[in-house]
Amino acid sequence: MVLIGCILGGLSLSQIWGLFGAANQLLAGLALMAVCAWLGNIGKNNKMFYIPMVFMLCATLCSLVITIFKKLNGGLAAWGDWFQLIFAIAMVVLAIILVIEGFQTIFSKKAKKA
């Protein structure tokens, strides 16, 4: 998939590697959130996931936002820059939607139990 993205975006592997890593870490944070929501839903203790989940999501989203600002301030001369910008914005928007849904699921279950 990375090679297909490089070919479509006219990028070298080193240019897209940062976004690939961010997508990978974002998936890890979302997976922690999914497991946390599932454990909370079945009534198990899920507090052990809070710190790693928040850290992974915050670090990855901050990295993506920094990438977006760098692309916007550095100029968008080539198609590869536009590709990276659009891909980073899409990941941030979709991640924020999923984080809001996940946090609502996690904390609505706790409110129902109390």
C-alpha positions as CSV (number, residue, x, y, z in Angstrom):
1,M,0.0,0.0,0.0
2,V,2.9,2.4,0.8
3,L,4.4,1.7,-2.7
4,I,1.0,2.3,-4.4
5,G,0.7,5.6,-2.4
6,C,4.2,6.6,-3.5
7,I,3.4,5.9,-7.1
8,L,0.1,7.7,-7.1
9,G,1.5,10.6,-5.2
10,G,4.7,10.9,-7.2
11,L,6.6,10.6,-3.9
12,S,9.7,8.7,-2.8
13,L,9.4,6.3,0.1
14,S,11.2,8.6,2.4
15,Q,8.6,11.4,1.8
16,I,5.6,9.3,2.6
17,W,7.1,7.3,5.5
18,G,6.2,10.0,8.1
19,L,2.5,9.8,7.2
20,F,2.6,6.0,7.1
21,G,4.1,6.0,10.6
22,A,1.5,8.5,11.8
23,A,-1.3,6.3,10.3
24,N,0.2,3.2,12.0
25,Q,0.4,5.0,15.4
26,L,-3.1,6.4,15.0
27,L,-4.4,2.9,14.4
28,A,-2.7,1.8,17.6
29,G,-4.4,4.6,19.6
30,L,-7.8,3.8,18.0
31,A,-7.3,0.2,18.8
32,L,-6.6,1.0,22.4
33,M,-9.8,3.1,22.5
34,A,-11.8,0.3,20.9
35,V,-10.6,-2.3,23.5
36,C,-11.2,0.3,26.3
37,A,-14.8,0.8,25.1
38,W,-15.4,-2.9,24.7
39,L,-14.1,-3.7,28.2
40,G,-16.2,-0.9,29.7
41,N,-19.2,-2.2,27.8
42,I,-19.0,-5.7,29.2
43,G,-18.4,-4.4,32.7
44,K,-14.6,-5.1,33.0
45,N,-12.0,-2.7,34.4
46,N,-10.7,-0.5,31.5
47,K,-8.8,2.2,33.4
48,M,-5.4,0.7,32.5
49,F,-6.0,1.8,28.9
50,Y,-6.6,5.5,29.6
51,I,-3.0,6.8,29.8
52,P,-1.6,4.9,26.8
53,M,-4.7,5.6,24.8
54,V,-4.6,9.4,25.4
55,F,-0.9,9.5,24.9
56,M,-1.0,7.7,21.6
57,L,-3.9,9.8,20.3
58,C,-2.4,13.1,21.4
59,A,1.1,12.4,20.1
60,T,-0.1,11.2,16.8
61,L,-2.7,14.0,16.3
62,C,-0.1,16.6,17.2
63,S,2.4,15.1,14.7
64,L,-0.3,15.2,12.0
65,V,-1.2,18.8,12.8
66,I,2.5,19.8,12.7
67,T,2.8,18.1,9.3
68,I,-0.2,20.0,8.1
69,F,1.2,23.4,9.2
70,K,4.6,22.6,7.7
71,K,3.0,21.7,4.4
72,L,0.9,24.9,4.4
73,N,3.8,27.2,5.4
74,G,6.4,25.5,3.2
75,G,4.5,25.9,0.0
76,L,2.7,23.3,-2.1
77,A,4.8,23.2,-5.2
78,A,4.5,19.6,-6.3
79,W,1.6,17.1,-6.4
80,G,3.3,15.1,-3.7
81,D,3.0,18.0,-1.2
82,W,-0.7,18.3,-2.0
83,F,-1.1,14.5,-1.6
84,Q,0.6,14.6,1.8
85,L,-1.5,17.6,2.9
86,I,-4.8,16.1,1.9
87,F,-3.9,12.7,3.4
88,A,-2.9,14.3,6.7
89,I,-6.0,16.4,6.9
90,A,-8.2,13.4,6.1
91,M,-6.5,11.4,8.9
92,V,-7.0,14.2,11.5
93,V,-10.6,14.7,10.6
94,L,-11.5,11.0,10.6
95,A,-9.5,10.4,13.8
96,I,-11.3,13.3,15.6
97,I,-14.7,11.9,14.6
98,L,-13.7,8.4,15.9
99,V,-12.2,9.8,19.1
100,I,-15.4,11.7,19.9
101,E,-17.5,8.6,19.2
102,G,-15.2,6.4,21.3
103,F,-15.1,8.8,24.2
104,Q,-18.9,9.1,24.2
105,T,-19.1,5.3,24.2
106,I,-16.6,4.9,27.0
107,F,-18.1,7.6,29.3
108,S,-21.7,7.0,28.5
109,K,-21.4,3.4,29.8
110,K,-19.9,4.7,33.1
111,A,-22.7,7.2,33.5
112,K,-25.3,4.5,33.0
113,K,-23.6,2.3,35.7
114,A,-23.6,5.1,38.3
